[in-house]
Amino acid sequence: MLPTSCDVLIVGAGPTGLTLANHLGTLGIRTLVAERLPALIDYPRGVGVDDEALRSFQAVGLVDAVRRHTVPNQVMRFVDRRGRVLASIEPTAEPFGWPRRNGFIQPLVDRELALGLERFPSVTLALRHAFESVEDTGEGVRVALRPVDDAGEPTGAPVTVTARWLVGCDGGRSPVRNAVGLPFEGRSESTRWLVIDLADDPIGTPNVSFRLDDDFPYVELALPHGIRRFEFMVPDGADEAEFESDARVHALLARVLPADVRPRIIRRRVYMHHARIAPTFRSGRVLVAGDAAHLMPVWQGQGFNTGIRDATNLGWKLALASRGVADAGLLDTYTQERHAHAGAMIELSVLVGRIFVPANPLARLARNLLGPLLSRIGPVRRYIAEMRFKPMPFFADGAIVHPGAPDAKGPVGKVFVQPRVADAGGRIGRLDDAIGLRFALIGWSARFDAWLDDDSRRLLDALDAQTVVVRPSCQSLEREAPAHGLVLADVDGTFKRWFDAAPGSVVVLRPDRIVAAVCTPWQLNATLRELGRRLRIDLPTTATAAPPQSMKEAA
Ligand SMILES: Cc1cc2nc3c(=O)[nH]c(=O)nc-3n(C[C@H](O)[C@H](O)[C@H](O)COP(=O)(O)OP(=O)(O)OC[C@H]3O[C@@H](n4cnc5c(N)ncnc54)[C@H](O)[C@@H]3O)c2cc1C
């Protein structure tokens, strides 16, 4: 039975909607996911999943299921027509606890995300239900969903569902975004690409290569489960159907495989690349996420990952607002925090596309001359290899407390590291598994909770926050443990290094693992008061003290 009311109605069961539903399910929020198709999309799409997305799946207990369909540490090489490697992206560090680049098969991962929803009694996935219209009542939404058959034809009258929030995770054409009048800004790249997935990988090597051939650029990727993907450029004016035909597909494959190899083709499809973004991701009680909010060319493999970041940012905020802990204004921080970063990912993806297929002969000449030269300069090589060009989230504003003016070099508003920790029993694991999908106050060594006043404790209770003291692993974890918290051992010294460089010894971590604040124990109460304000949480207060000067400036 389709529920006729819920807290959050998600339109679209792609990876963004399914991830958001898993986060909301984990937090016990009544959620309905409406998908117009009879099954999840299974045509070839995303092939690269990053460490931040894996961390999000870890938060909802699905990372092991997802990783079954990945190739960890997949190297991406840019190779010229003479076979010289001009650049190689092969990061080795794992600051967030997972390999930074992983090959994957999107339909299989999407399926794991959908299966994950079966764990939650509060979440319903309704296939064959198409979004038709929304009315924003100010306090919530009234949404018309139309039951449809496998071909998308209506099978009955629309059903009205009321919800506190509607989230359009309904892809690039987003009927939800259009219904609330949010136009896409930006433009489409004029290039189209044919994507072909082969079974029984006829090549078998484990990585990805971009062939920078002026006449015949193409991409070749190894995927899990013995699948090989090729991507070939479709010339301007070429007929899409003809390009997807058997004859054309085999002719293209014959240029990259020996003539007598007849590979088994699983899927083929032509895509056009877009670079678009909505001006805001919120309109009243309606939000957009994933491809519904932004579209980017595939060259950095960030469309899927950017949608997962959106879902991870939204999940806990929608939970706080749905429970009435936070005011609806908290959802304004979603656009504040996500828009600039999604825009930066679009720009990077466009840039990589221009390097791969330069727009004109001059740009091509520059690439062909400069590429081999730059590849010989050690620092340039390492900059690319370690993926230091990848824009990392940094929030200048939002549900965070900078100690002074926003500082892009400081830790606040950035993703926190995920070190290994050990508990009192000596069991070693990842930090996030120890704290769960919730706020956490993590302090170095000392019992900072002794400094918390009643207002801070009320806020931490409302947030269901975990307090954690981290100590060198040689020290006793039992001594001076916080009253209702954890004591964990810093297994490899990562925490000590982090706190050594940080402007304080207590870090306030959000459920999405963003650093909300860093301070010393004596600054905790003022910092938490300011954080409560930024989270739009209005609790009865007993405090009269003014915030320290640096925080007044930040407000
Ligand atoms: C060839 C290719 C390669 C790619 N490679 C990568 C990569 O390596 N890494 C990466 O990160 N990204 C990659 N991407 C991008 C990635 O696939 C997308 O960004 C991602 O699928 C977007 O997910 P989403 O959930 O936001 O939207 P979608 O996956 O598009 O899901 C939207 C869902 O909404 C449903 N829907 C639409 N309208 C309605 C309606 N009216 N009512 C109900 N439901 C509706 C749709 O049926 C669909 O199921 C690639 C894309 C392509 C095409």
The ligand as an SDF file (V2000), in Angstrom:
LIG
                    3D

 53 58  0  0  0  0  0  0  0  0999 V2000
   28.1430    7.1970  -19.8720 C   0  0  0  0  0  0  0  0  0  0  0  0
   28.0800    7.7310  -18.4930 C   0  0  0  0  0  0  0  0  0  0  0  0
   29.1530    7.5290  -17.6420 C   0  0  0  0  0  0  0  0  0  0  0  0
   29.1280    8.0500  -16.3690 C   0  0  0  0  0  0  0  0  0  0  0  0
   30.1920    7.8360  -15.5510 N   0  0  0  0  0  0  0  0  0  0  0  0
   30.1680    8.3040  -14.2980 C   0  0  0  0  0  0  0  0  0  0  0  0
   31.2150    8.0040  -13.4000 C   0  0  0  0  0  0  0  0  0  0  0  0
   32.1650    7.3200  -13.7410 O   0  0  0  0  0  0  0  0  0  0  0  0
   31.1440    8.4870  -12.1370 N   0  0  0  0  0  0  0  0  0  0  0  0
   30.1090    9.2670  -11.7430 C   0  0  0  0  0  0  0  0  0  0  0  0
   30.1370    9.7370  -10.5960 O   0  0  0  0  0  0  0  0  0  0  0  0
   29.0690    9.5320  -12.5610 N   0  0  0  0  0  0  0  0  0  0  0  0
   29.0670    9.0600  -13.8150 C   0  0  0  0  0  0  0  0  0  0  0  0
   28.0180    9.2880  -14.6340 N   0  0  0  0  0  0  0  0  0  0  0  0
   26.8930   10.0920  -14.1490 C   0  0  0  0  0  0  0  0  0  0  0  0
   25.9170    9.2770  -13.3070 C   0  0  0  0  0  0  0  0  0  0  0  0
   25.4770    8.1480  -13.9980 O   0  0  0  0  0  0  0  0  0  0  0  0
   24.7320   10.1670  -12.9510 C   0  0  0  0  0  0  0  0  0  0  0  0
   25.2290   11.3910  -12.4720 O   0  0  0  0  0  0  0  0  0  0  0  0
   23.8520    9.5270  -11.8840 C   0  0  0  0  0  0  0  0  0  0  0  0
   23.1930    8.3970  -12.3650 O   0  0  0  0  0  0  0  0  0  0  0  0
   22.7840   10.5220  -11.4090 C   0  0  0  0  0  0  0  0  0  0  0  0
   22.0140    9.8970  -10.4390 O   0  0  0  0  0  0  0  0  0  0  0  0
   20.6340   10.5200   -9.9860 P   0  0  0  0  0  0  0  0  0  0  0  0
   20.0810    9.5750   -8.9780 O   0  0  0  0  0  0  0  0  0  0  0  0
   20.8150   11.9280   -9.6070 O   0  0  0  0  0  0  0  0  0  0  0  0
   19.7220   10.5220  -11.2940 O   0  0  0  0  0  0  0  0  0  0  0  0
   19.2700    9.2830  -12.1820 P   0  0  0  0  0  0  0  0  0  0  0  0
   20.1910    8.1410  -12.0210 O   0  0  0  0  0  0  0  0  0  0  0  0
   19.0480    9.8150  -13.5430 O   0  0  0  0  0  0  0  0  0  0  0  0
   17.8810    8.8420  -11.5490 O   0  0  0  0  0  0  0  0  0  0  0  0
   16.7160    9.6070  -11.7160 C   0  0  0  0  0  0  0  0  0  0  0  0
   15.5180    8.7010  -11.5020 C   0  0  0  0  0  0  0  0  0  0  0  0
   14.3460    9.5100  -11.4810 O   0  0  0  0  0  0  0  0  0  0  0  0
   13.3130    8.8200  -12.1790 C   0  0  0  0  0  0  0  0  0  0  0  0
   12.3030    9.7680  -12.6120 N   0  0  0  0  0  0  0  0  0  0  0  0
   12.4060   10.7150  -13.5750 C   0  0  0  0  0  0  0  0  0  0  0  0
   11.2400   11.3660  -13.7040 N   0  0  0  0  0  0  0  0  0  0  0  0
   10.3860   10.8390  -12.7940 C   0  0  0  0  0  0  0  0  0  0  0  0
    9.0260   11.1000  -12.4480 C   0  0  0  0  0  0  0  0  0  0  0  0
    8.2760   12.0280  -13.0740 N   0  0  0  0  0  0  0  0  0  0  0  0
    8.4650   10.3820  -11.4460 N   0  0  0  0  0  0  0  0  0  0  0  0
    9.1800    9.4230  -10.7920 C   0  0  0  0  0  0  0  0  0  0  0  0
   10.4630    9.1260  -11.1070 N   0  0  0  0  0  0  0  0  0  0  0  0
   11.0610    9.8300  -12.0880 C   0  0  0  0  0  0  0  0  0  0  0  0
   14.0680    8.1610  -13.3320 C   0  0  0  0  0  0  0  0  0  0  0  0
   13.3210    7.1060  -13.9010 O   0  0  0  0  0  0  0  0  0  0  0  0
   15.3360    7.6930  -12.6370 C   0  0  0  0  0  0  0  0  0  0  0  0
   15.2080    6.4040  -12.1080 O   0  0  0  0  0  0  0  0  0  0  0  0
   28.0100    8.7820  -15.9220 C   0  0  0  0  0  0  0  0  0  0  0  0
   26.9160    8.9650  -16.7680 C   0  0  0  0  0  0  0  0  0  0  0  0
   26.9490    8.4470  -18.0350 C   0  0  0  0  0  0  0  0  0  0  0  0
   25.7700    8.6580  -18.9210 C   0  0  0  0  0  0  0  0  0  0  0  0
  1  2  1  0
  2  3  1  0
  2 52  2  0
  3  4  2  0
  4  5  1  0
  4 50  1  0
  5  6  2  0
  6  7  1  0
  6 13  1  0
  7  8  2  0
  7  9  1  0
  9 10  1  0
 10 11  2  0
 10 12  1  0
 12 13  2  0
 13 14  1  0
 14 15  1  0
 14 50  1  0
 15 16  1  0
 16 17  1  0
 16 18  1  0
 18 19  1  0
 18 20  1  0
 20 21  1  0
 20 22  1  0
 22 23  1  0
 23 24  1  0
 24 25  2  0
 24 26  1  0
 24 27  1  0
 27 28  1  0
 28 29  2  0
 28 30  1  0
 28 31  1  0
 31 32  1  0
 32 33  1  0
 33 34  1  0
 33 48  1  0
 34 35  1  0
 35 36  1  0
 35 46  1  0
 36 37  1  0
 36 45  1  0
 37 38  2  0
 38 39  1  0
 39 40  1  0
 39 45  2  0
 40 41  1  0
 40 42  2  0
 42 43  1  0
 43 44  2  0
 44 45  1  0
 46 47  1  0
 46 48  1  0
 48 49  1  0
 50 51  2  0
 51 52  1  0
 52 53  1  0
M  END
$$$$
